[in-house]
Structures are given as structure tokens and as C-alpha cells.
Amino acid sequence: MNWSLRLWLSVSLACLTLLFVGGCKSKPSTVQWDNRVGLYTYDMAVDEFGSPNNEAVLGDGTQLCQWLIRRRSSSTYKILYGSWLDDGEEKMDEFLTLSFDSKGVLRGWKTVYK
């Protein structure tokens, strides 16, 4: 087989592979936190999200942990006729707050926007 034909076939195969892999990518599913209560542990959360951004232990041993899930810019500015305009949208960071009992088992959750 001619080297140019081999090159063309290799490049074509690589492009088709990339298209196939890109087409198979699915949107991540939304976590159903209510289903995880009583089953999910602190260690599992650290494995999934890394170390919490904020953490506190209450007197009864309850551990409150907060992870930054999505960072948002404070506002968007657009240039119009040579001047900057604030679009007025307030965009806040999204935090996931999980509470664990003294044994490290998930007891509750909430999403907080700051």
C-alpha cells in the first residue's frame, strides 16, 4: 500500500474516532442527595470532591462541610459605544453543604449561593 494512502487512512480513522468519542459524551447526571442520606459518608465526599472549602464540628459531633461546586463572576460587562455597561445580573458562587453525624454518615444537605 502506498504511504500517502496509509497516511490518509490513519488520519481519517483518527478523525472518526474523535467524532465518535465526542458524540458519546453524555451530560453528567444530577446527584439525588436525598437518596444518599444515611448511606453516603464523609470519606466518600472527600473522594468525590476533595477536601472541603469550609468545615466545622458542632458540640454534638455533627460535622458541617462546604464545597465550592460552581464559581460565578460577580457581573458581566459589555462594551457599547466605547463605554462599559454592567448587565445587572448578579451571579453567585454555588456551594454544597453536607452535614455528617459523629460517625461520618450523611444526615442532610443543602445548596447555598453566596
C-alpha angles and dihedrals in degrees: 000000000000116000093233091053090049091050092048091049092048093050092046092050091049091051093048090049091052091048091050095047091046091049092052094056109113131200111262113255122246112254114243098217094181088064091053097054109114092013107057119080137205090248091054090051092051090049090051102039106015124234114344119258090224130018136178135174117213126212093262092055095259110147119212115199130181129197127190103237102173131012118212130190116245093242142335121248123203127194114233123175092341098311133095119244128192110228090215095234114135109213118190135190116257118228129187113216117197126183120206129191123237089276092054097254120140112256102167146349143196140176116238128193118206 
